[in-house]
Amino acid sequence: MDQENPKILKINNNNNDQTKPSIVVIMGATGSGKSRLAIDLSTYFPIEIISADSMQVYQGLDVLTNKVPVHEQKGVAHHLLGTISPDVEFTVKDFRDKAIPLIDDILSRDHLPVIVGGTNYYIQSLVSPFLLDESMEDMDENCSRELTGDKRPDLETELYRETSRYTHDCLQELDPVAASRIHPNDHRKINQYLSLYTRSGVLPSKLLRGKAMENWGRVDNVRYNCCFICVDASIPVLDEYVGQRVDCMVAAGLLNEVYDIYNLNMDYTRGLRQAIGVREFGEFLRVYLSEDRDNNDMESMQKMSRNKPNNILKEDASAILHSHMDSPLKTLLADSIENVKANTRRLVRRQKRRLNRLQALFGWDIHFVDATDSLLCFSESSWFMNVVDPSAKIISSYLNKDKSLLPYSAASNGTKGPKVIQRDLWMQHICKACGNRVLRGDHEWEQHIQGRGHRKRICSLRKAGILCIEQ
């Protein structure tokens, strides 16, 4: 195959291994251009795209979740994009169980499955034959079989009879190690852990510390032959781009979308309402809807407002933002938009850290393509030269088992191979210098103490004569 023209007409899905089919996984932080790259690769390969985005999978909020409009998809088939009810909790297991048959169908058409998204946990569940949640369900079922009759302890009655549902505080009191791995709002996982304990009498952290954690996500035990590509860009450039994108979303009617699903008692921990950009506008919408009206009549007022033209809030928002007079409503709206930008930038940093951990902890051989210049200058030629063409060559090299096709940067990275470090995700470290910040595992701890923020705090403490802080 000519290195300058990596286009192929047919995918040989078993060219790397006689038993494992080949897929391409495109990863990267929010705003880096993952979806755009996947679509542009259709000019080189016969592909179909499966979205691995935990918010884009839901119906609705197309602007807020940045779904690719149909007219920009260039005829490329997209799967799991806006197909799930926004009120349903779409779990990692749900994603895996839907994506695997889709991959089989795509392969049967001699097309190349391209998984695209920033939800790395989705991708891990897809490529790994082992799933943590599923393991807990299996252990729960086995424990239920073994602990029957008089042998089964009535722990639930003893520990939780005064609570109507399991809480993070209950888990914290029972098993601090397991609680440290779960967000306080992750009610589904909290329920799983506590239910598992009530049936088995064994702490969740002890049940999951064995082979489960050893096998999860490692590249030597994966379901597919995976070509991992990460669209990367510098943090300052992504920060600026995120800010511009949020402003464009507001101008395109983001507030109309959030308004359509808004209610006073909204649960921000389930379904589509978890998306960044929903919670942030809650207070603004509450004041906007209740202004000059009795708060008790909020529901009927909201129903009346829904009969107005769809662009009424978009126009009102623009007028509020560009008003020459300051008002509480204008301040609330401006603050809401800034909060969306800030929280999206935090997400970018978390995504980049998680990608680094996939390399360091799990041994994923990720090829990075740099989109920094392309995002800076918004040049189509720069995008194809720096991002699309190198990605196409990486895939061609992967499909043809020919490293000579790799672009120089990817080839030099690939020859070294990823260095897998020892991990223990259940080990917890606490940094007193940084306000008792909790770090999981030796790898996360090492990254933290080498960070500029931590080192500046240590330096400040030393200058202040506080020398008892342990790193």
Sequence and secondary structure as in RCSB ss.txt:
>XXXX:A:sequence
MDQENPKILKINNNNNDQTKPSIVVIMGATGSGKSRLAIDLSTYFPIEIISADSMQVYQGLDVLTNKVPVHEQKG
VAHHLLGTISPDVEFTVKDFRDKAIPLIDDILSRDHLPVIVGGTNYYIQSLVSPFLLDESMEDMDENCSRELTGD
KRPDLETELYRETSRYTHDCLQELDPVAASRIHPNDHRKINQYLSLYTRSGVLPSKLLRGKAMENWGRVDNVRYN
CCFICVDASIPVLDEYVGQRVDCMVAAGLLNEVYDIYNLNMDYTRGLRQAIGVREFGEFLRVYLSEDRDNNDMES
MQKMSRNKPNNILKEDASAILHSHMDSPLKTLLADSIENVKANTRRLVRRQKRRLNRLQALFGWDIHFVDATDSL
LCFSESSWFMNVVDPSAKIISSYLNKDKSLLPYSAASNGTKGPKVIQRDLWMQHICKACGNRVLRGDHEWEQHIQ
GRGHRKRICSLRKAGILCIEQ
>XXXX:A:secstr
  TT    SS  TTSS SS  EEEEEEE TTS HHHHHHHGGGTS EEEEE  TTTTBSS TTTTT   GGGSTT
  EESSS B TTS   HHHHHHHHHHHHHHHHHTT EEEEE S HHHHHHHH S  HHHHHHHHHHHHHHHS GG
GS  HHHHHHTT SS  HHHHHHH HHHHTTS TT HHHHHHHHHHHHHH S HHHHTTTHHHHHTT GGG SSE
EEEEEEE  HHHHHHHHHHHHHHHHHTTHHHHHHHH  TT  TTSGGGGSTTTGGGHHHHHHHHHTTS GGGHHH
HHHHHTTS TTHHHHHHHHHHT SS  HHHHHHHHHHHHHHHHHHHHHHHHHHHHHHHHHHH   EEEEE HHHH
HH  HHHHIIIIIHHHHHHHHHHHHT GGGS HHHHHHHHH        TT EEEEGGGTSEEEEHHHHHHHHHH
SHHHHHHHHHHHHTT      
